[in-house]
Amino acid sequence: MTETVEQPLLDQALIEEAAKKSGLLWADGQALWHAWVDGAVVVVGGGPGEQPLPGLSPGGTALVTLRSKDKGGRLVAFPARVTELPPHEEAWTAAVAELKGKRLNAPDTETMTERWARECRVLRLEPAGPPTERPGAMPAGSGAAAPVPTAAVTRRPAPAGLPKLLFRRRGRG
């Protein structure tokens, strides 16, 4: 009985810790930089010069995958409810304050938040159910996509005479 009561709390703690430590997540297969604010992941984008947010629509859901900061591998995946934060409201201001500190190489650091309010969307991805993947409950397969068919081939072994040609001493003249 204790194990079933504690599992949602452990899952919540795992999601929060992974989101706080990793600077990158995947939402429906797209890599995004993010921040953790008030129990949810927040992302900004969709405007000029910012990350694209295709497929993430307010009122919809997304599958969010977080990686382990130590090993870089997939750590936890969970369904999330997507909501858009209206500019300049309290939740938007808190989210933007965290995101601003994580935005690298912004061309307009001083006016970035005003630009975000005008041209971008700030989305909140709130966990909406138990993780679909977590330590102890990972899928058996690798999760890697199959390579795209191509005419390129793997490099063939070097011809036997090539080292002699490359490393022979040149005569001094």
C-alpha positions in Angstrom: 0.0 0.0 0.0 2.8 2.4 0.9 4.5 1.9 -2.4 1.5 2.9 -4.5 0.9 6.0 -2.4 4.6 7.1 -2.6 5.0 6.4 -6.4 3.2 9.6 -7.6 5.3 11.7 -5.2 8.5 10.0 -6.4 7.5 10.5 -10.0 6.8 14.2 -9.3 10.2 14.6 -7.6 11.9 12.8 -10.5 10.3 15.1 -13.1 11.1 18.3 -11.1 14.7 17.3 -10.5 15.3 16.3 -14.1 13.8 19.5 -15.4 15.8 21.7 -13.1 19.1 20.1 -13.9 18.8 19.6 -17.6 18.8 22.6 -19.9 17.2 20.7 -22.8 14.0 18.7 -23.2 12.1 17.1 -26.0 8.4 18.0 -26.5 6.8 15.8 -29.1 10.3 15.0 -30.5 11.5 18.6 -30.7 14.5 19.8 -28.7 13.7 22.9 -26.6 15.6 24.9 -23.9 13.4 25.6 -20.9 13.1 26.5 -17.2 11.1 24.9 -14.3 8.7 27.3 -12.7 5.9 26.6 -10.1 5.5 22.9 -10.9 5.8 23.0 -14.6 8.2 23.4 -17.5 8.1 26.8 -19.3 9.4 27.5 -22.8 9.5 30.6 -25.0 9.6 30.7 -28.7 7.6 31.0 -31.9 8.9 34.5 -32.7 11.8 35.8 -34.9 15.2 34.7 -33.6 13.7 32.3 -31.0 13.2 28.5 -31.0 10.2 27.3 -33.0 7.3 25.7 -31.2 5.5 23.7 -33.9 2.9 21.3 -32.6 2.6 22.9 -29.2 -0.8 24.5 -29.0 -2.6 25.8 -26.0 -5.3 23.4 -24.7 -3.4 20.5 -26.2 -1.0 17.9 -24.8 2.6 17.0 -25.4 4.9 14.1 -24.5 7.8 15.7 -22.7 11.1 13.7 -22.4 13.9 14.8 -20.0 17.5 13.5 -20.1 19.9 12.8 -17.3 22.4 15.5 -16.8 25.0 13.0 -15.7 24.7 10.4 -18.5 22.8 12.4 -21.2 20.4 9.5 -21.8 16.6 9.5 -21.6 15.5 9.7 -17.9 11.8 10.3 -17.8 8.9 11.0 -20.2 5.5 12.3 -19.2 2.4 13.7 -20.7 1.9 17.4 -20.3 -0.9 19.9 -20.6 0.0 22.9 -22.7 -1.2 26.3 -21.7 -0.2 29.8 -23.0 0.7 32.4 -20.5 -0.8 35.8 -21.3 1.9 38.6 -21.4 2.6 40.6 -18.3 0.4 38.5 -16.0 1.9 37.3 -12.8 2.6 33.7 -14.1 4.1 35.1 -17.3 6.4 37.5 -15.4 7.6 34.7 -13.2 8.2 32.4 -16.2 10.0 35.1 -18.2 12.3 36.0 -15.2 13.5 32.3 -15.1 13.7 32.0 -18.9 15.7 35.3 -19.3 18.5 33.9 -17.2 18.7 30.8 -19.4 18.6 32.5 -22.8 22.0 32.4 -24.3 23.4 34.8 -26.9 20.3 37.1 -27.1 21.0 40.0 -29.4 18.8 42.3 -27.3 19.3 41.4 -23.6 17.9 44.7 -22.3 14.7 44.6 -24.3 14.3 40.9 -24.7 11.2 40.5 -22.4 9.3 43.3 -24.2 10.1 41.5 -27.5 8.9 38.2 -26.1 5.6 39.9 -25.0 5.1 41.3 -28.5 6.3 38.6 -30.8 6.6 35.2 -28.9 4.6 32.7 -27.0 5.4 31.6 -23.5 4.0 28.1 -22.9 3.6 26.2 -19.7 3.9 22.4 -19.9 2.4 21.0 -16.8 2.7 17.3 -15.9 -0.7 15.7 -16.6 -0.4 12.1 -15.5 2.2 9.5 -14.5 5.4 9.2 -16.4 5.2 6.9 -19.4 9.0 6.2 -19.0 11.1 6.3 -15.8 13.9 4.3 -14.2 12.6 0.8 -13.8 9.9 1.2 -16.5 11.7 2.0 -19.7 10.8 0.4 -23.1 12.9 -2.6 -24.2 13.9 -1.0 -27.6 16.6 1.6 -28.0 14.2 4.4 -29.1 16.5 5.4 -31.9 15.0 6.2 -35.3 15.9 4.1 -38.2 18.5 5.8 -40.5 17.2 7.4 -43.6 18.1 5.4 -46.7 21.0 6.9 -48.6 23.4 6.1 -51.4 26.4 7.0 -49.2 28.4 4.0 -48.1 30.7 3.1 -45.3 34.3 3.9 -45.9 36.2 0.9 -47.4 39.5 -0.3 -46.1 42.6 1.6 -47.3 44.5 0.0 -50.2 47.5 -2.0 -49.0 50.0 0.2 -50.8 48.6 3.5 -49.5 50.8 3.7 -46.4 53.9 3.3 -48.5 52.8 6.2 -50.7 51.9 8.5 -47.8 54.9 7.8 -45.6 57.8 7.2 -47.9 60.7 9.7 -47.6 61.0 12.1 -50.4 64.4 12.5 -51.9 66.3 15.6 -51.1 67.4 17.4 -54.1 
